[in-house]
Each structure stands twice: as C-alpha cells, then as structure tokens.
Amino acid sequence: MKRFFGICLLLILLGDPVAGMAPNKGETIELQVLGEAFIVDGNMAQAREMAISDGLHQAVEQAVGSLVYSETRVENYQLIKDSIRLRSAGYVSGYDINNMWVEQNIYKVLLTVQVKQGAMLDDLEELRLNLKLAGDPRVSVRILASSSRLATGGMESILNDGLKRAGYNVVSSQSGAETDVLVLGEVSSEKLGSYQGLISCRVNAEINVVKTDTKEVLTVHHLQQTGVDLTETAAAEKALRQAGEKLLPILLTDLARNLTEPQELTVEITNASYQQLIALRRRLQETPMVEAVQLREYSGGKATITAETSLSAPQLADEIVGWNEFTLVINRVSQHKIELTVTFIK
C-alpha cells in the first residue's frame, strides 16, 4: 500500500461498528491514528501539515478497508478501496490533535479522527466505483454440465447473487441479451464411493472469464470439490454449490483487477523548475491507482510526464487539485491529457 514518504504508520482502531451491521447514512466512527512526515530542510510547519494529512488519509483507509470487506464480502477488493480513498477529504468530518512530537527528524502527530462511514456506504451502494471505471459491464454466468443428470442451477445462483451484491449488472444467460463478460464453466462429476448409506461425489470445474467482444480469456480457474449426501445426484449438487462458494471471492477479485485496464495519460506541466518537477513526479507516484510514472521531456520550465492509471483524466485532475503541498492551475483536461501550471509549491 502506498504511503506518503514511504513511512509505515501505526493504526489503532478505537471504535468498530458492530459486526454485520451496515452503517446508517451519516454515521460517524472515530479512529486514532499516528501520522508521520519527514522534516525537510528544517521546515517544521510543512512537516506538521503533511503529518496531519498523512494521518487523515490513513484513518480513511482503515475505515474503507473494514467497510468494503463487510459490504462486499470480497477479499483483496483493492480497486474499490483505492477508488473510495481518492475521495478521502470528503469523508473526514473532524479531527483532534492529541499530541505532537519530533523523533529522529520525523514529525509525529497523534490524531483522533471522525470519519463519515455512512457517506462511504452511499458511494459504495451508488455503484461500485470500479464498475464505473469499467463502464458498468454486463456479466452473464453459464455453467454447462457434462451430463444432463448434473444440475448446475445451485452453482449459477451462488455466482449470480454474489456478482449482484458486488454491484455488477448481471444478465441472465437464458435471456439472450448482449453481455460484455461471460463467466463460462464446464463441470463434471464422478462417484467416489459410499459408506453407511452416504454417497461421496467429486466435481471438477473449469471456469473461463471471457470478454465477449474480443473473445479474450481474462482468467481461467480449475476447481475440485467433494460432497456427501444420500444420493449421487444430491452429493454432486452439494459439491457444485460448495465449489461456487469457493470460486466467488476469487472471481470477484479477478474481475476487479482485469476489467479496468490501465491506460496511459499525459500530464503537461508549465512554469516548473526541475526541483519542483521532481516533487510533482514523486507525488504522482504516490497517488492510488497510478503506476509507471515517467518523465518524458523537460525544457525551459515545460515538462511532459506519462503515467499508467485506471483513472480517467478528469478523475486524476480532481485528485491533483486536492494536493495540499502544491498550488496548481489545471488549464485543460481532455480524454488522455492534463495540462497544468505550477504557481507555487509550499
């Protein structure tokens, strides 16, 4: 996880929402965090500001992590967490400074932060932000059995319900409607044996996630699962449902990662010294969902930087405007380019 200045922070959760209960709109929780920042050139005021900003971001990240997991029941749903974290300033309703001190040229601030977790839930329920970035793809699930005696409805239902809970636009495979992503599975079963009136079966499943427009296979999963019941059919169906429950978190994580493909954006900067440019480039590298930041050209106070990101140019521009340590003017934003002018660096 990216952190300001690469410093590890200690997060201590003081108040945790009751497990399994979604926060109401406007509900606020309190977190205690330790924000840290290097003191550069003896500038204590700047270090204090950055340490506070660092702590606020970490408080929001802590709240986002617990909320996203509880609401989606998906492990490693990093894209959603980072997307919501980009709006972090809007989730902090207030904070108190409990203590401040300097240790080994690091300014430390102990904060109690009030975070509006209800507002996060509103954003999450509005539509998962990763789906917005991916264009709200239509997803269909189709599980084919090697034998007509093997019913796949239970497995399909588990996958469909899980996708819907995560915010996906699920289209029935029987409707004939167009889809953007097809989850296509082939399953088979075999009887393993019987004992004291119970029959054991094993199912084998191969699941392909395919982009329907290009026929590109995004990911492939192979699963085996056993089930025990009174009949061979019931045992096989139980094993299929268990395979679906095992597959769901893996499938959702893969979709979140694969559907939002990074694109290259260009940031053109004017009125920047080389030292200022390095600071801007470093800050851009610390931005969630931004990777591979490269300085392409610098001459006469003008620079061109490229970056790979899942954000759109307007979304990245909104993030840049919120940088507290810089005073910047966004001159123009197009589909793949941001043009800005540096007016002051604090």
PyMOL commands that set and color helices and strands:
alter all, ss='L'
color gray80, all
select helices_A, chain A and resi 4-6+44-72+78-85+88-91+117-126+129-133+153-165+232-259+274-285+313-321
alter helices_A, ss='H'
color red, helices_A
select strands_A, chain A and resi 11-12+28-38+92-103+106-116+138-145+169-170+181-195+198-211+216-229+263-270+290-299+302-309+326-333+337-345
alter strands_A, ss='S'
color yellow, strands_A
deselect
rebuild
show_as cartoon
